[in-house]
Amino acid sequence: MALLTLTLFIAGLIFCLSAGLPLIAALLFGYALFFLYGRRYGLSVRELLQLTKDGILSVRTVLIVFVLIGMLTASWRASGTIPYIVSLAGVVIRPEIFPLAAFLLNAGLSLLIGTSFGTVATMGVICMSMGNVMGISPVITGGAVLSGIYVGDRCSPLSTSALVVASITKTEFYDNLRIMAKTAVLPFCLTAFIYGVLGFFTGASGAPADTASLFRNSYTLTPILLLPAAAVIIMPLLRIDVRLTMETSLILALLLCIIIQHMDPLTLLPMLLTGYESPDPAIARMMNGGGITSMILPGFTVAISCSYAEILQKTDLLEQVRAAVARLAAIASRRLSLITVASCTAMVTCNQTLSSILTQQLCHEIIPDNRQMMIGIENTTIVIAALIPWSIACSVPLATIEAPSTAILCACYLYLQPLLGWKLKK
């Protein structure tokens, strides 16, 4: 019965993907299946609802952070913080270093704002536009952007993925960030080297775009606009709570909206709710977005995925699969087993959160140490999900910048991190 339930869940996911239905529909279908299995297993409705509640409450901090990120990304757009960062980046981009610059710029912004989708919608769109002007293959540009946006997704102090992993592995968030930074050094440097060399073989010849003049029509650009970004950099170094960090950055950005950009204070609250909308059509595609509403779907995805966790733990749904993982670890290695499980769960679930939960539950017997499990998930599930073409971690960023799916082949960091960023002990 357990295998039949899991098979039906996978079939439901495949159907939703092929029919073009949202992932949330497949996750709700999965919840209904697991709820019914729990009843057959002998759990009461009250127990199952309590398990659902416990699963969601385990990530309540993450859900609060989602709301703050939505407001933060809107306010950074409106205040001119992101346009100023992008305009500075436009000064240093040259055709011969473009792949390297695209990777570094997207990595830098993703570390600042902690969201891969927010990064690709701003810096990613800018880089793709510049690459097209310079005559650089969108496969190369797309790969560099895809690599960069997931650097911060692993180890940014504002990363919701990192918060989810810390929650499900019961590890300390800021300690995790320090470890993630260490394990990312070699893959990051090697990726930068590859893109640096690749830049001399792109055959690019176009002139870089003047992004500063593009934004000056809509914003007053001044170095003080970097204050919200500075708060995000400095406060985590002092181990200040992530929510307080984001709230401080948000307040600074809103003050800049009023003082520097001369926005009507009455327009700020609606903007925080529904997102920023630029009055200039020339930059609307790059700057529009953010807001609490933009985080509703990711928030529901995380909440529903985590509602599974306690039900799966309380029943025997995963026992046969867990036994197969243990046999694989005995024959091969824990590292190969974890990579295999992470790849399979990412392909099946199509999102990072549920893939991380399933990977933790399937591998906790072969990797009982919570910190080692955290390292393993961060170095596999979080980045491997971005290599699955039908996963939202891959399809949404590529669609945002209008890059072909073959750009996955040039996403060097996403391959090197699972292969090189490893610290599991024998």
Long-range contacts (C-beta under 8 A, 24 or more apart in sequence): 1-37, 1-40, 2-37, 2-315, 2-316, 2-317, 2-318, 2-319, 2-320, 3-320, 5-33, 5-34, 5-37, 5-317, 6-317, 6-321, 8-33, 9-33, 9-34, 10-348, 13-348, 13-349, 13-350, 17-350, 17-390, 22-297, 23-301, 23-350, 23-351, 23-392, 24-297, 24-300, 24-301, 24-304, 26-350, 27-301, 27-304, 27-305, 27-354, 28-304, 30-308, 31-304, 31-307, 31-308, 34-308, 34-311, 34-312, 34-315, 34-317, 35-311, 37-315, 37-317, 38-311, 38-314, 38-315, 41-314, 41-315, 41-316, 43-314, 43-315, 47-314, 48-311, 51-310, 51-311, 51-314, 52-307, 52-310, 52-311, 54-310, 55-306, 55-307, 55-308, 55-309, 55-310, 55-311, 56-303, 56-306, 56-307, 58-167, 58-168, 58-306, 58-309, 59-163, 59-164, 59-167, 59-302, 59-303, 59-306, 61-163, 61-167, 61-243, 62-160, 62-163, 62-164, 62-167, 62-302, 63-299, 63-302, 63-303, 64-243, 65-158, 65-160, 65-163, 65-242, 65-243, 65-246, 66-160, 66-295, 66-298, 66-299, 66-302, 67-292, 67-295, 67-299, 68-243, 68-246, 68-247, 68-250, 69-113, 69-114, 69-115, 69-118, 69-158, 69-160, 69-246, 69-295, 70-272, 70-275, 70-290, 70-291, 70-292, 70-293, 70-294, 70-295, 71-250, 71-272, 71-290, 71-291, 71-292, 72-113, 72-158, 72-228, 72-246, 72-249, 72-250, 72-253, 72-290, 73-113, 73-115, 73-118, 73-289, 73-290, 73-291, 73-294, 74-271, 74-272, 74-275, 74-276, 74-289, 74-290, 74-291, 74-294, 75-228, 75-250, 75-253, 75-254, 75-257, 75-268, 75-271, 75-272, 75-276, 75-290, 76-113, 76-228, 76-229, 76-253, 76-290, 77-122, 77-276, 77-278, 77-287, 77-288, 77-289, 77-290, 78-253, 78-257, 78-261, 78-263, 78-268, 78-271, 78-276, 79-225, 79-228, 79-253, 79-254, 79-256, 79-257, 79-260, 79-261, 80-215, 80-219, 80-220, 80-221, 80-225, 80-256, 80-260, 80-261, 81-225, 81-226, 81-227, 81-228, 81-229, 81-253, 81-256, 82-109, 82-122, 82-123, 82-287, 83-215, 83-218, 83-219, 83-221, 83-225, 83-283, 83-287, 84-215, 84-219, 84-221, 84-222, 84-223, 84-225, 84-226, 85-109, 85-112, 85-123, 85-226, 85-229, 86-122, 86-123, 86-126, 86-211, 86-215, 86-286, 87-211, 87-212, 87-214, 87-215, 87-221, 89-123, 89-126, 89-211, 90-126, 90-130, 90-208, 90-209, 90-210, 90-211, 90-212, 91-212, 93-130, 93-208, 94-208, 95-134, 95-135, 95-136, 95-199, 95-202, 95-204, 95-205, 95-206, 95-208, 96-199, 96-200, 96-202, 96-204, 97-196, 97-199, 98-130, 98-131, 98-134, 98-136, 98-141, 98-199, 98-202, 98-204, 99-136, 99-140, 99-141, 99-144, 99-195, 99-196, 99-198, 99-199, 99-202, 100-144, 100-192, 100-195, 100-196, 100-198, 100-199, 101-127, 102-127, 102-130, 102-131, 102-141, 102-144, 102-145, 102-148, 102-195, 103-144, 103-145, 103-147, 103-148, 103-191, 103-192, 103-195, 103-413, 104-148, 104-192, 105-148, 106-144, 106-145, 106-147, 106-148, 106-149, 106-151, 107-147, 107-148, 107-149, 107-151, 107-152, 107-188, 108-148, 109-148, 109-152, 110-148, 110-149, 110-150, 110-151, 110-152, 110-153, 110-156, 111-151, 111-152, 111-155, 111-156, 112-152, 112-156, 112-158, 112-229, 112-232, 112-233, 113-152, 113-156, 113-158, 113-232, 114-152, 114-153, 114-156, 114-157, 114-158, 114-159, 114-160, 114-162, 115-152, 115-153, 115-158, 115-159, 115-160, 116-149, 116-150, 116-152, 116-153, 116-386, 116-393, 116-397, 117-149, 117-298, 117-396, 117-397, 117-400, 118-289, 118-290, 119-148, 119-149, 119-152, 120-145, 120-146, 120-149, 120-396, 120-397, 120-400, 120-401, 121-286, 121-289, 121-400, 122-286, 122-287, 122-289, 123-148, 124-148, 124-149, 124-397, 124-400, 124-401, 125-285, 125-286, 125-400, 125-401, 126-209, 126-211, 126-286, 127-401, 128-401, 128-402, 128-403, 129-209, 129-286, 130-208, 130-209, 131-204, 133-206, 133-207, 133-208, 133-209, 134-204, 134-205, 134-206, 134-207, 134-208, 135-203, 135-204, 135-205, 135-206, 136-202, 136-204, 137-202, 138-402, 138-403, 138-404, 138-407, 139-403, 139-404, 139-406, 139-407, 139-409, 139-410, 140-198, 140-202, 140-407, 140-410, 141-401, 141-403, 141-407, 142-398, 142-401, 142-403, 142-404, 142-407, 142-410, 142-411, 143-407, 143-408, 143-409, 143-410, 143-411, 143-412, 144-195, 144-410, 144-411, 145-397, 145-401, 145-403, 145-407, 146-386, 146-394, 146-397, 146-398, 146-403, 146-407, 146-408, 146-411, 146-414, 147-191, 147-195, 147-411, 147-412, 147-413, 147-414, 148-413, 149-397, 150-382, 150-383, 150-386, 150-393, 150-413, 150-414, 151-184, 151-188, 151-413, 153-382, 153-383, 154-180, 154-184, 154-378, 154-382, 154-383, 154-417, 155-180, 155-181, 155-184, 155-378, 157-232, 157-235, 157-236, 157-242, 157-245, 158-232, 158-242, 158-245, 158-246, 160-298, 160-302, 161-352, 161-353, 161-356, 161-382, 162-378, 163-242, 164-302, 164-306, 164-352, 164-353, 164-356, 165-356, 165-374, 165-377, 165-378, 165-382, 166-374, 168-306, 168-309, 168-356, 168-357, 168-360, 168-377, 169-360, 169-370, 169-371, 169-373, 169-374, 169-377, 170-370, 171-370, 171-371, 171-374, 173-242, 174-236, 174-239, 176-374, 176-378, 177-236, 179-371, 179-374, 179-375, 179-423, 180-375, 180-378, 182-423, 183-375, 183-378, 183-379, 183-417, 183-421, 183-422, 183-423, 184-417, 184-421, 186-416, 186-420, 186-421, 187-413, 187-416, 187-417, 187-419, 187-420, 187-421, 188-413, 190-412, 190-416, 190-420, 191-412, 191-413, 191-416, 194-412, 195-412, 214-282, 214-283, 215-283, 217-280, 217-282, 218-278, 218-279, 218-280, 218-283, 218-287, 219-261, 220-260, 220-261, 220-262, 222-260, 224-256, 224-260, 225-256, 225-260, 227-252, 227-256, 228-252, 228-253, 228-256, 301-351, 301-353, 301-354, 301-392, 302-353, 305-349, 305-351, 305-353, 305-354, 305-357, 306-353, 306-357, 308-354, 308-357, 309-357, 309-361, 312-357, 312-358, 312-361, 313-361, 318-358, 318-361, 318-362, 321-362, 322-361, 322-362, 322-365, 325-362, 325-363, 325-365, 325-366, 326-365, 326-366, 329-366, 334-363, 334-366, 334-367, 334-424, 335-422, 335-424, 337-363, 337-366, 338-363, 338-366, 338-367, 338-376, 338-380, 338-424, 339-380, 339-384, 339-418, 342-376, 342-377, 342-380, 342-381, 342-384, 342-418, 343-380, 343-384, 345-381, 346-381, 346-384, 346-385, 346-387, 346-388, 346-391, 346-393, 347-388, 347-391, 350-388, 350-390, 350-391, 350-392, 351-385, 351-391, 351-392, 351-393, 352-381, 352-382, 352-385, 352-393, 355-381, 355-385, 356-381, 356-382, 367-424, 372-423, 372-424, 372-425, 375-422, 375-423, 375-424, 376-424, 379-417, 379-418, 379-421, 379-422, 380-418, 383-413, 383-414, 383-417, 383-418, 384-414, 384-418, 386-411, 386-414, 387-411, 387-414, 387-415
